[in-house]
Amino acid sequence: MLDNRFSLDESVAYAIARTGKAIKFELRRYFREAGIDITSEQYALLCRLWEKEGRSQKELAECSFKDTANITRMIDVLEGKGVVYRERDPKDRRTYRIYLTQRGKELKETVTPIVLAQGERAYSCLTEKEQRSLLDMLNRLYNHISYMRDNG
């Protein structure tokens, strides 16, 4: 904020949220056009599973910045689509581990080119240097806010 007058259109937080929502809507449109029935949130969850299968719902919630109830609903939907499945954790019967089905593993090869094409188109107004700089700034801002939250 540069002065004491607040303008939503001049708010960095609002610009970030608005841009994030626009990116999610565009990605969903790309998926629909390709006949892929997943949302951007489901895609993000699948990315975490492609990185490392067998995460608990709690772990997925933490690394996806979602609450566990939302993650549970997303897993229910993805399980219904035959993309993931749950297994009880043998060390903690209260916990379920989430795994990809063969279809879920194969989906990565289908959606990755779509996501890359969408990103290339969306960020084409920025140079590679500007994209790196933007990512660096957003990560620095996130880390700063996380530090403030954790350290009062």
N, C-alpha and C positions, 0 to 999 in steps of 0.2 A: 504494500500500500504506500503510495507516495504522499498522500495527505489525509486529513481527517474525514473527508467526504467519501462515503461508500457508494460505489457503483458496481452492481453485479457484473456488468459487461467488462469492467476493468479488473475484476477479481481473478487472480491466478488460479485459485481453486476451482472457480466456475469454468474457466477456460479448459482446465485439465479434465474436469468431469464431462463437459460438453464434447470435447474431442474424443475422449474414451468411449462415450456413448455412440458417437458417429462411426468410429472404427468398428465397434461391435455390430452395429446395424449393417454396415457394408460387408463385414465378414459373413454375417448371417445370410445376406442377399447372395453372395458368391456361393455359399454352401447350397442354398435353395436352387440356384440356377444349375448347379452340378448334380442335383438330385440327392444331396446328402442331408439327412435329417438329423442334424445336431446343431446346438446353439454355440455361441462363442464361449459361454461359461462351461459347457460340456467339453468343448475342445480343450480349454485350459486344463480341466481335470484330466482328460486323456493324456495331455502332454506330461503331466506329473506322473502318470502311470507308465508312459513310454520311457520316461527317465528311470523309474524304479517301480517295479510291480510289488505287490504285497504290502503296500502301505495301509495303515489303519485309516478308518474314517476320520479320526481325530488328526492324524498326520496330514491327510489330504486337506482337511479344513484349514490347518495352520499354513501349509505351503501354498494354498490357493486363496487365502484371505477371505474365506467364507465361514459362516457358522456351521456347526455340525448338523443342525437340522436341514439346512440348505444342501449340504453335501449328501446327506442321506436321501433326500428327494432326487437329487441328480443321479445318484447311484441307482436308485430304484428305476428311474427312466432308462438309463443306459443298460441296466440289467434286462429290462423288458425288451430292449432292442437287440439283445444278444451280443452286446459289446464287452460287458464286464460280468464278473461273478464274484460272490463273496465266499470266503472260507473262514470258519472259526479259527482263531489263534489258538494253537495247542497249548501255549503257555498261559493264556488268559482267556477263558471261555466266554467272557463278557465282550471280548473284542473280535471284530471281524476284519480280516485282511482282504483287500480288493485286488483282483487279478484281471488281466485282459483275456478275453476269449481269442480264438484264432481270428475271428472277424474283427475284433478290436485291434489286434496287432496289424492286420492287413489295412485297416482304415488309415493308419499313419501314412502309407504310401499314396493313398488317394487324396487325403486332405492337405498334405504338406505342399504340393505344388500350388494348390488353390490359395493357401495362406500366403505363400511367397509372392504370388501374382498380385494378390490384394494389397500386400504391404508395399510392393514395388509401385503400384499405381497410387496408393494413398500418400506415400512419402515422396513421390516424384517431384514435388514442389520444393524439396529440400535437397541440398547437396549431401554427399556422403559425410563430409566434415560436419555439416549442420546436424545431420541425424545423430552422429556420435556425440556431438556437443549437447544436443537435446537430451539424449539418453543419460549422459553423464550428469547433467543438471537435475534431471528428475530423480536419479538415484541418490544424488547428494541431498536433495530436498527430503526424500523419503527417509534416508538415514538420519538426518538432522531431527526430523519430527519423531522418529522412533526413539532416538536418544533422549529427547525432551520428555516423551511419554514415560520412558523407563527410569528417568533420573529426576523427575519432578521439575 
